[in-house]
Amino acid sequence: MRNQSLVSGLDWVFSKQENNDLFALPEQVQKYYEYQFKPDTFKKHVLAGFTFDQEPVKSEIAKCNTAIEETNQYLPRSKEVK
């Protein structure tokens, strides 16, 4: 029932231009969006294009797992808790 009222409310907002204008953004926000979407103001982020190489991490984890397995054989095991 609630979703139906939400949809009908959105229909009202978008049915006429003057209804849509009731929800205008503040001027500073509009200016920010205009600036943000201009192609000449775009700057590529430092991490753009970075690809992570998993191979060194995989080999280090394998080394750790081997050491853990070797150590675990000497550690006492607790009984399963029920």
Secondary structure, DSSP 8 states (H G I E B T S, - for coil): -HHHHHHHHHHHHHHSHHHHGGG---HHHHHHHHHHT-GGG----TTTT-----HHHHHHHHHHHHHHHHHHTTS-------
